[in-house]
Structures are given as structure tokens and as C-alpha cells.
Amino acid sequence: MQIRKKLFLIIFLIKNLFLTYFRKGLSISSDVQIRKTQIRKGKISISRGCRIGMYVIIDPSNGFINIGEYTSIHDFSVISGMGGVSIGKYVAIASQCAIIASNHVYINPEEYIKRQGNTAKGIVIEDDVWLGIGVKVLDGVTIGKGSIIGAGSIVTKSIPSYSIAVGIPAKVIKNRK
């Protein structure tokens, strides 16, 4: 019993230290698990019941990231929210996914790309979406409710609700309804 109390106290202190240090722009429900997650400037909201795996990077990049209830983000995934990222409820994001809500401007070939700035339109992933392992979601995309994106796909355009999309770039191959 004593070990259980000590373990609870340690977890409580770590969670409170984490919340105190990152209080500005961060809200976390009581039953969220966070392990080795990187957080920078911007706003992050993680709803109840979420599971975030090891070595996940959540970087709002002066934007925002909202993660809905009971969403899981598995190991080695990256979410960058410069243009804003909204992830719905019950979303399954497999390992090694990248959700990047910004892009480089590259109009002037006489100027370094890195010096031309960024665009940031944002990404919306609606409820009950499954992103297979290694999926990349690029800026300006909405993935509709109940959709499945196959492993290794790159989503460059919006996907309608209840679609199954695969490939590079991701194309709808089937409707689930």
C-alpha cells in the first residue's frame, strides 16, 4: 500500500510540475498520458481519454493544436500547428505520422526558400478518422468524418467523409457508406 501511495504522489507531482511549467496555452484533462512529448510556443488542448505515445512531437509553432476526446497518437508522430490543427474525437493516428499545418513559400527562385516565409492554412481531421502508419497530412487539408487513410499515403487535398484514400498523393478508392 505504501508503494502505491508513493507512486501516486510522484505521478501527481510530475503532472502538476508539468502543468505549472507549461500552464500558458496548455490544457490537459486528468486522464491524458504524456510521455516524452515536446511542446513549444502556441496553444495546445488535449481532451480527456487521449493517449500520446513515446517520442511524439507536438509543436504548435505559434499556432494551435486541439486534440479531441479519446484520440490516440502513436510513437514517433509529429504534429506541427503553425496554421492550426484540429483533431476530432476517437481519431487513431498510427506511428510515424506527420501532420504539418504550414508550407514554405518558394515563388522567387532568386531568393533562398528558407527566407521567403511560410503559408499556414491549417488542417482539420474530423471525428473517427484512422491514419495508417507513416501517413503525411499537408497544410490546407480537411479529412472528413469516418475516413481511413492507408499506410504511407500523403494527403495533399481534402478527403470527403467516410472515404478510404491511399497513395501519393492520396486518392479516394472507396466510400465506407
C-alpha positions in Angstrom: 0.0 0.0 0.0 2.8 2.4 0.8 4.5 1.9 -2.6 1.1 2.6 -4.3 0.7 5.9 -2.4 4.3 6.9 -3.2 3.8 6.2 -6.8 0.6 8.2 -6.9 2.3 11.1 -5.2 5.2 11.0 -7.7 2.8 11.0 -10.7 0.8 13.8 -9.1 3.8 15.9 -8.5 5.2 15.4 -12.0 1.9 16.2 -13.6 1.5 19.3 -11.5 5.0 20.4 -12.3 4.3 19.8 -16.0 1.1 21.8 -15.8 2.7 24.7 -13.9 5.7 24.9 -16.2 3.5 24.8 -19.4 0.4 26.4 -18.0 0.3 29.2 -20.6 -1.6 27.9 -23.6 -2.0 24.3 -22.5 -5.0 22.5 -21.1 -4.8 18.8 -20.3 -7.6 16.6 -18.9 -6.8 14.4 -15.8 -6.6 11.1 -17.6 -4.3 12.0 -20.5 -1.0 10.1 -20.7 2.0 12.1 -22.0 5.5 10.6 -22.4 8.5 12.4 -23.9 6.4 15.0 -25.7 7.9 18.2 -26.9 5.8 21.4 -26.5 6.8 24.9 -27.7 5.0 28.3 -28.2 1.4 28.4 -29.1 -1.8 26.8 -27.7 -2.4 23.1 -27.1 -5.6 21.5 -25.9 -5.7 17.8 -25.2 -9.1 16.4 -24.2 -9.9 13.5 -21.9 -9.0 10.0 -22.6 -6.3 10.7 -25.1 -3.2 8.6 -25.4 0.1 10.0 -26.7 2.9 7.6 -27.4 6.6 7.8 -27.0 8.7 10.5 -28.8 5.6 12.3 -30.2 6.4 15.9 -31.0 3.5 18.3 -30.6 4.7 21.7 -31.7 2.1 24.5 -32.1 4.7 26.8 -33.8 2.8 29.9 -32.7 -0.5 28.4 -33.9 -2.8 25.9 -32.1 -3.4 22.2 -31.8 -6.7 20.9 -30.5 -6.9 17.1 -29.9 -10.4 15.7 -29.3 -11.5 13.1 -26.7 -10.2 9.5 -26.9 -7.8 10.2 -29.7 -4.6 8.2 -29.8 -1.3 9.4 -31.3 1.3 6.6 -31.6 5.0 6.7 -31.3 7.3 8.9 -33.4 4.5 11.0 -34.8 4.8 14.8 -35.4 2.1 17.4 -35.2 3.1 21.0 -36.2 0.4 23.6 -35.8 1.5 26.9 -37.3 -1.7 27.2 -39.3 -3.8 25.4 -36.6 -4.6 21.7 -36.3 -8.0 20.5 -35.1 -8.2 16.7 -34.5 -11.6 15.3 -33.7 -12.8 12.6 -31.3 -11.9 9.0 -31.5 -9.2 9.6 -34.1 -6.5 6.9 -34.4 -3.1 8.2 -35.6 -0.6 5.4 -36.2 3.2 5.6 -35.6 5.4 7.8 -37.7 2.6 10.1 -39.0 3.3 13.7 -39.7 0.6 16.4 -39.6 2.2 19.7 -40.8 0.0 22.8 -40.9 2.4 25.1 -42.8 4.4 25.2 -46.0 7.3 27.2 -47.4 6.9 30.0 -49.9 9.1 29.3 -52.9 7.9 31.8 -55.6 11.2 33.7 -56.0 13.9 31.4 -57.4 16.5 34.2 -56.8 15.9 34.1 -53.1 16.6 31.3 -50.6 13.4 29.3 -50.0 14.0 29.5 -46.2 14.0 33.3 -46.4 10.7 33.6 -48.3 8.4 32.8 -45.3 5.6 30.4 -44.8 2.0 29.8 -45.6 -0.3 28.4 -42.9 -3.9 27.4 -43.8 -4.5 24.8 -41.2 -5.6 21.2 -41.0 -8.9 19.7 -39.8 -9.2 16.0 -39.1 -12.8 15.2 -38.2 -14.1 12.5 -35.8 -13.5 8.8 -36.2 -10.6 9.0 -38.6 -7.8 6.4 -38.9 -4.4 7.4 -40.2 -2.3 4.4 -41.1 1.4 4.1 -40.3 3.5 6.7 -41.9 0.7 8.9 -43.3 1.6 12.6 -44.0 -1.1 15.2 -43.9 -0.1 18.6 -45.5 -1.3 22.1 -45.0 -4.8 23.2 -46.1 -6.4 19.7 -45.8 -9.6 18.5 -44.2 -10.1 14.8 -43.7 -13.8 14.1 -43.3 -15.5 12.1 -40.6 -15.1 8.3 -40.6 -12.4 8.3 -43.2 -9.4 5.9 -43.4 -6.1 6.9 -44.9 -3.9 4.0 -45.9 -0.3 3.5 -44.7 2.3 5.6 -46.3 -0.1 7.9 -48.0 0.4 11.6 -48.5 -2.7 13.7 -48.1 -2.4 16.9 -50.3 -6.1 17.6 -50.9 -9.2 17.3 -48.7 -10.8 13.9 -48.3 -14.7 13.6 -48.1 -16.3 11.9 -45.1 -16.4 8.1 -44.9 -13.8 7.7 -47.6 -10.9 5.3 -47.9 -7.9 7.0 -49.5 -4.5 5.7 -50.4 -1.4 6.6 -52.4 0.9 9.5 -53.2 -0.9 11.8 -53.4 -3.8 10.1 -51.5 -6.8 9.4 -53.7 -10.2 8.1 -52.7 -10.6 4.4 -53.7 -13.8 3.5 -51.8 -16.6 5.0 -49.8 -17.5 3.4 -46.5 -21.2 4.2 -46.7 
